[in-house]
C-alpha cells in the first residue's frame, strides 16, 4: 500500500473508485415541466425514520438549476441490464435523453424509469453545500422494488456481482 500525502485530485478519484457503488438515474421536472435526468452514483440512505436519502449533483451539471428548483425527484436504482440507461443519462450536450424512452409517472408526475431494481419518489427536504457538488436530501414518499441484481460501478468501469 502506498501512502500519499499530500495527494492530487486524480489520486483522490482513484482511491474513491475502490468503493463499489450502485448506479442511479435521478429524475425531476424543470420549472417549464420538461423532464430532466442525470446518472449518479453518489447516492445513499440517510435515515429510516423519517425515510431520508441523499444524492449529490455536480455544480457544473446542466441539470443543477432544475434539481435545486424542483420540490420532488425520483431515484431510479438501475438493474445490471440497464447500463444503456446509465450511459444515456450521463452524456453531456444537446442529446435528447428521453427520445423513445418509455416512462411511468406516479403522484408527482416526475418520470419514473421502468425495469429498475427500485424507484424512490422523494420530496426535497434540504440542499447542502458539498464543495463542487450540491447534496440533496430527500424524504421518500413512495417506493417500488423488485428482485434482481444491481448495475455496479468500480474503478471507473461497470461491474457485476459474480
Residue frames as qw, qx, qy, qz and C-alpha x, y, z in Angstrom:
[[0.000, 0.891, 0.454, 0.000, 0.00, 0.00, 0.00],
 [0.420, 0.290, 0.002, 0.860, 1.30, 3.42, -0.97],
 [0.199, -0.738, -0.447, 0.465, 0.71, 6.30, 1.39],
 [0.326, 0.467, 0.283, 0.772, 0.07, 9.60, -0.39],
 [0.226, -0.902, -0.327, 0.168, 0.03, 12.90, 1.47],
 [0.460, 0.435, 0.194, -0.749, -0.37, 15.41, 0.05],
 [0.457, 0.230, 0.819, 0.262, -2.31, 13.97, -2.87],
 [0.149, 0.140, -0.339, -0.918, -3.79, 15.33, -6.09],
 [0.667, 0.167, 0.173, -0.705, -7.37, 15.05, -7.35],
 [0.694, 0.286, -0.595, -0.288, -6.50, 12.07, -9.61],
 [0.261, 0.161, -0.886, 0.348, -5.15, 10.09, -6.65],
 [0.371, 0.058, 0.536, -0.756, -8.28, 11.00, -4.66],
 [0.734, 0.246, -0.173, -0.609, -10.57, 9.85, -7.50],
 [0.571, 0.272, -0.773, -0.050, -8.61, 6.61, -7.84],
 [0.022, 0.084, -0.838, 0.538, -8.92, 5.91, -4.11],
 [0.537, 0.162, 0.337, -0.756, -12.69, 6.63, -4.15],
 [0.672, 0.298, -0.479, -0.480, -13.03, 4.32, -7.17],
 [0.225, 0.184, -0.939, 0.185, -12.07, 1.43, -4.89],
 [0.347, 0.189, 0.675, -0.624, -15.52, 1.70, -3.32],
 [0.002, 0.256, 0.838, 0.482, -18.03, -0.16, -5.50],
 [0.301, 0.261, 0.334, -0.854, -21.30, 1.74, -5.86],
 [0.415, 0.534, 0.736, 0.029, -24.67, 1.15, -7.38],
 [0.112, 0.034, 0.351, 0.929, -25.80, 3.39, -10.20],
 [0.206, 0.644, 0.626, -0.389, -28.91, 5.53, -10.24],
 [0.126, 0.381, 0.377, 0.835, -30.63, 7.82, -12.67],
 [0.047, -0.503, -0.542, 0.672, -32.22, 10.67, -10.74],
 [0.104, 0.474, 0.583, 0.651, -35.12, 12.41, -12.46],
 [0.006, 0.527, 0.447, -0.722, -37.18, 15.55, -11.89],
 [0.330, 0.759, 0.490, 0.272, -39.17, 18.14, -13.78],
 [0.320, 0.090, 0.006, 0.943, -37.74, 21.52, -14.79],
 [0.142, 0.396, 0.381, -0.823, -39.78, 24.63, -13.95],
 [0.426, 0.289, -0.346, -0.785, -41.20, 24.55, -17.51],
 [0.867, 0.045, 0.286, -0.405, -42.35, 20.93, -16.99],
 [0.665, 0.524, -0.524, -0.090, -39.63, 19.34, -19.14],
 [0.946, -0.318, -0.021, 0.064, -38.24, 16.04, -17.82],
 [0.138, 0.800, -0.554, 0.185, -34.66, 16.11, -16.52],
 [0.967, -0.252, 0.029, 0.002, -32.48, 13.12, -15.65],
 [0.168, 0.782, -0.581, 0.150, -28.88, 12.54, -14.60],
 [0.874, -0.020, -0.461, 0.154, -26.81, 9.43, -13.87],
 [0.220, -0.751, 0.434, -0.446, -25.48, 9.50, -10.30],
 [0.756, -0.065, -0.628, 0.174, -23.59, 7.04, -8.17],
 [0.105, 0.181, -0.521, 0.828, -23.41, 9.47, -5.24],
 [0.639, -0.385, -0.290, -0.599, -26.49, 8.08, -3.51],
 [0.294, 0.046, -0.867, 0.399, -27.06, 6.74, -0.02],
 [0.486, -0.669, -0.539, -0.161, -29.66, 6.16, 2.62],
 [0.065, 0.515, -0.354, 0.778, -29.59, 8.65, 5.48],
 [0.321, -0.120, 0.622, -0.704, -32.39, 7.71, 7.87],
 [0.136, -0.266, -0.937, -0.178, -35.07, 5.07, 8.29],
 [0.219, -0.760, -0.612, 0.020, -37.31, 7.25, 10.47],
 [0.664, 0.573, 0.175, -0.447, -38.06, 9.52, 8.78],
 [0.825, 0.202, 0.419, 0.320, -37.18, 7.81, 5.48],
 [0.109, 0.924, -0.188, -0.314, -34.41, 10.01, 4.04],
 [0.840, 0.173, 0.262, 0.442, -31.93, 9.56, 1.18],
 [0.072, -0.829, 0.188, 0.522, -29.28, 11.78, -0.33],
 [0.764, 0.449, 0.269, 0.378, -27.93, 12.33, -3.81],
 [0.325, -0.662, 0.160, 0.656, -25.05, 14.57, -4.81],
 [0.590, 0.724, 0.318, 0.163, -25.19, 16.61, -8.01],
 [0.583, -0.031, 0.118, 0.803, -22.14, 18.26, -9.57],
 [0.009, 0.730, 0.192, -0.656, -22.26, 22.05, -9.55],
 [0.047, 0.420, -0.515, -0.746, -21.21, 22.11, -13.21],
 [0.278, 0.310, 0.901, 0.124, -24.13, 19.87, -14.24],
 [0.142, -0.193, -0.419, -0.875, -26.53, 21.31, -16.81],
 [0.479, -0.492, -0.676, -0.268, -29.32, 19.89, -14.63],
 [0.319, -0.119, -0.577, 0.742, -28.32, 21.68, -11.41],
 [0.230, -0.056, 0.059, -0.970, -30.83, 24.50, -11.76],
 [0.639, -0.200, -0.509, -0.541, -33.73, 22.13, -12.45],
 [0.645, -0.222, -0.701, 0.207, -32.93, 19.93, -9.45],
 [0.243, -0.113, -0.480, 0.835, -32.37, 22.76, -6.99],
 [0.338, -0.059, -0.059, -0.938, -35.67, 24.38, -8.06],
 [0.606, -0.173, -0.656, -0.415, -37.75, 21.20, -8.10],
 [0.551, -0.457, 0.388, -0.581, -39.71, 20.21, -4.99],
 [0.907, -0.084, 0.376, -0.169, -39.60, 16.49, -5.89],
 [0.306, 0.583, -0.709, -0.253, -37.27, 13.99, -7.52],
 [0.978, -0.037, 0.062, -0.197, -37.12, 10.25, -8.20],
 [0.175, -0.590, 0.781, 0.105, -34.14, 7.98, -7.57],
 [0.923, 0.256, -0.121, -0.260, -34.17, 5.08, -10.06],
 [0.467, -0.553, 0.686, 0.078, -31.75, 2.34, -8.91],
 [0.607, 0.491, -0.475, -0.407, -30.52, 0.56, -12.03],
 [0.939, -0.083, 0.328, -0.064, -30.50, -3.19, -12.60],
 [0.539, -0.395, 0.580, 0.467, -27.50, -4.95, -14.13],
 [0.495, 0.382, 0.653, 0.427, -29.11, -4.95, -17.61],
 [0.121, 0.935, 0.331, -0.027, -29.59, -1.15, -17.62],
 [0.542, -0.334, 0.182, 0.750, -26.09, 0.09, -18.48],
 [0.265, 0.462, 0.483, 0.695, -27.54, 1.77, -21.58],
 [0.236, -0.886, -0.359, -0.176, -29.69, 3.98, -19.34],
 [0.587, -0.641, 0.007, 0.495, -26.64, 4.90, -17.28],
 [0.467, -0.009, 0.383, 0.797, -24.75, 5.95, -20.40],
 [0.090, 0.675, 0.540, 0.494, -27.76, 7.77, -21.87],
 [0.312, -0.909, -0.251, -0.115, -28.24, 9.96, -18.80],
 [0.632, -0.551, 0.088, 0.538, -24.52, 10.57, -18.22],
 [0.528, 0.339, 0.349, 0.696, -23.86, 12.20, -21.59],
 [0.074, -0.611, -0.146, 0.775, -23.40, 15.93, -21.78],
 [0.047, -0.075, 0.545, 0.834, -24.58, 18.11, -24.60],
 [0.494, 0.193, 0.026, -0.847, -27.77, 18.54, -26.50],
 [0.228, -0.044, -0.939, -0.252, -28.87, 14.93, -26.84],
 [0.647, -0.291, -0.064, -0.702, -32.49, 14.07, -26.19],
 [0.066, -0.252, 0.915, -0.308, -32.14, 11.61, -23.33],
 [0.533, 0.189, 0.595, -0.571, -35.88, 10.93, -23.38],
 [0.533, 0.383, -0.442, -0.611, -36.25, 10.08, -27.10],
 [0.697, 0.096, -0.658, -0.267, -38.01, 6.72, -27.49],
 [0.189, 0.117, -0.836, 0.502, -37.88, 6.03, -23.76],
 [0.534, -0.542, -0.540, -0.360, -40.99, 4.71, -22.04],
 [0.102, 0.200, -0.597, 0.770, -41.52, 6.16, -18.56],
 [0.340, -0.603, -0.721, 0.009, -44.08, 5.86, -15.81],
 [0.061, -0.476, 0.160, -0.862, -45.45, 8.70, -13.69],
 [0.341, -0.391, -0.783, 0.342, -46.53, 8.48, -10.07],
 [0.146, -0.801, -0.514, 0.269, -48.29, 11.05, -7.89],
 [0.214, -0.717, 0.053, 0.662, -45.94, 13.97, -8.58],
 [0.633, 0.760, 0.072, -0.130, -45.64, 13.50, -12.35],
 [0.118, -0.743, 0.623, 0.214, -41.84, 13.12, -12.18],
 [0.759, 0.357, -0.493, -0.234, -40.60, 10.49, -14.69],
 [0.695, -0.394, 0.584, -0.141, -40.08, 7.03, -13.18],
 [0.363, 0.482, -0.730, -0.320, -37.91, 4.62, -15.18],
 [0.935, -0.091, 0.068, -0.336, -39.47, 1.15, -15.50],
 [0.903, 0.248, -0.322, 0.139, -37.45, -2.03, -15.04],
 [0.099, 0.658, -0.547, 0.507, -35.25, -0.65, -12.25],
 [0.448, -0.090, -0.822, 0.339, -34.43, -2.59, -9.10],
 [0.199, -0.633, -0.588, 0.463, -36.05, 0.18, -7.10],
 [0.097, 0.579, 0.236, 0.774, -37.65, 3.58, -7.58],
 [0.321, -0.510, -0.541, 0.586, -37.96, 6.12, -4.76],
 [0.058, 0.745, 0.308, 0.589, -40.12, 9.21, -5.21],
 [0.500, -0.329, -0.409, 0.689, -38.87, 11.93, -2.85],
 [0.046, -0.971, -0.196, -0.128, -39.85, 15.35, -1.60],
 [0.498, 0.460, -0.312, 0.666, -36.80, 17.60, -1.48],
 [0.599, -0.676, -0.376, 0.208, -36.10, 18.10, 2.22],
 [0.308, -0.871, 0.155, 0.350, -32.93, 20.21, 2.08],
 [0.709, 0.618, -0.128, 0.315, -29.96, 21.31, -0.01],
 [0.613, -0.717, 0.158, 0.293, -26.44, 21.46, 1.41],
 [0.288, 0.835, -0.459, -0.091, -23.10, 22.71, 0.17],
 [0.934, -0.169, 0.285, 0.135, -20.85, 19.82, -0.74],
 [0.425, -0.432, 0.480, 0.634, -17.83, 21.52, -2.31],
 [0.126, 0.237, -0.587, -0.764, -18.06, 21.00, -6.07],
 [0.237, -0.328, -0.871, -0.279, -21.40, 19.22, -5.51],
 [0.467, -0.297, 0.152, -0.819, -24.79, 20.06, -4.05],
 [0.064, -0.069, -0.973, 0.212, -26.13, 17.50, -1.58],
 [0.532, -0.227, -0.248, -0.777, -29.88, 16.98, -1.96],
 [0.134, 0.011, 0.897, -0.422, -31.68, 15.38, 0.93],
 [0.492, -0.132, -0.476, -0.717, -34.99, 13.77, 0.04],
 [0.489, -0.048, 0.683, -0.541, -37.84, 12.42, 2.15],
 [0.089, -0.028, -0.915, -0.392, -39.09, 9.25, 0.47],
 [0.528, 0.095, 0.224, -0.814, -42.83, 9.41, -0.17],
 [0.907, 0.231, 0.118, -0.332, -43.36, 6.32, -2.37],
 [0.172, -0.525, 0.804, 0.221, -41.30, 3.27, -3.36],
 [0.943, 0.227, -0.021, -0.241, -41.32, 0.26, -5.62],
 [0.127, -0.611, 0.774, 0.107, -38.74, -2.52, -5.73],
 [0.943, 0.191, -0.115, -0.246, -38.24, -5.92, -7.31],
 [0.818, -0.344, 0.381, 0.258, -35.78, -8.79, -7.09],
 [0.701, 0.686, -0.040, 0.190, -32.70, -8.63, -9.26],
 [0.746, -0.210, 0.011, 0.632, -29.05, -7.77, -9.47],
 [0.026, -0.917, -0.064, 0.392, -27.63, -4.23, -9.43],
 [0.621, 0.660, -0.050, 0.419, -25.60, -2.38, -12.02],
 [0.636, -0.661, -0.021, 0.397, -22.35, -1.54, -10.24],
 [0.397, 0.858, -0.196, 0.261, -19.53, 0.93, -10.80],
 [0.787, -0.534, 0.165, 0.261, -15.98, 0.05, -9.68],
 [0.507, -0.421, 0.395, 0.641, -12.67, 1.69, -10.58],
 [0.163, 0.496, -0.308, -0.795, -14.17, 3.61, -13.49],
 [0.289, 0.071, -0.818, -0.491, -15.98, 0.68, -15.10],
 [0.784, -0.194, -0.068, -0.586, -19.29, -1.12, -14.90],
 [0.064, 0.271, -0.940, 0.198, -19.18, -4.29, -12.82],
 [0.758, -0.241, -0.340, -0.501, -21.49, -7.13, -11.90],
 [0.633, -0.442, 0.558, -0.303, -21.85, -9.41, -8.94],
 [0.317, 0.333, -0.858, -0.228, -20.36, -12.80, -9.67]]
